[in-house]
């Protein structure tokens, strides 16, 4: 997926200080996730209900 100029990515607080870095851009309809080392490779978009469900599971 091509980069969308209105998305503002930030490093996930769940990323480690090593090389495993995930960046997230949250927006009203959901969230986009990408690899911080390869941002030009694109991102995955999740609808808001799927993103919320994922956060519930990973923050237990």
N, C-alpha and C positions, 0 to 999 in steps of 0.2 A: 504494500500500500504506500502510495506517495506521501511525503510529509505534508501536513496541513498547517499552513502558516499561523492559524489562530490557536493551535494547541501549545500550551506552555507545560513542558515536561519538568519534573523534579525527581530527584533520586528517592527511591523508596526507603523509608526508615527501616525496612526489613532487610535491606541489602547489607552485606558484610563490608568490611573495609578492604577486603581482597578484591579479586576481579569479578565477583558475581554481583553485578550491579543491574538493577532494574529501574527504569524511569517510568513515571506515571503522569498522565495529564488527565485530570478530572474535568468534566464539563456537564452541563445540565442533563444531557441524554445518556450519560454513562462515563466511561473512562477508556483511555488508550494506554497501552503498555508497550515498551520497547526495550531493547538491549542497549545500555548506555555506551557500550564499546562499539556498537554498529548501528548508530541512529539512522544512517542512510538506507539500511535494510528494510526500513518501514516499521510499522507498529500494528498491534492487534487492537481492535475496538470491541468493547463489551457494552451491551445495553445496561442501563442503570439497574434493572432488577437482577441481572446476572452478576454485575459488579458487587452489589450489596450482598448477594448470597455468598460470593467468594470471600468477602471480607468477614462475614460471620464465621465461616469455617476456619479461616486462617488465623483468626484472633482468639479462638477458644483457648 
